[in-house]
């Protein structure tokens, strides 16, 4: 049984970001499943994978915001940094033998959904416009193809 279910109001309209968010939700559900029927070793592996994937997602998201010129990207990055520190504290407590998984799942669930609905939705329009413009430019064949077409019509 899944702990979290994806809800349509979590969609940012940026397919790659939404896919990554769905993957994080799936990994939180995997953590829940591992906790209910596996060893601490398996739980630790799922936890490590979840943390690593989330860090990769943050880096990708931050790069998109920077490229799009989102004015609050530095503040958004700081939110990610605070979250990362918090999750790493949970991971260290788990590695020290403390049972933090229920507490961690609750925090991850609340934080992720609130973060997507508020912080991520705030940048989504600007990033979508940037990605649409990027796609239009590159759909025309890139700089070389456009230049050759202009010079040799």
Secondary structure, DSSP 8 states (H G I E B T S, - for coil): --S----GGG--S-HHHHHHHHHHHHHHHHHHHHHHHS-HHHHHHHHHHHHHHHHHHHHHHHHHHHHHT-TTHHHHHHHHHHHHHHHHHHHHHHHTT---HHHHHHHHHHHHHHHIIIIIHHHHHHHHHHHHHHHHHHHTTHHHHHHHHHH--
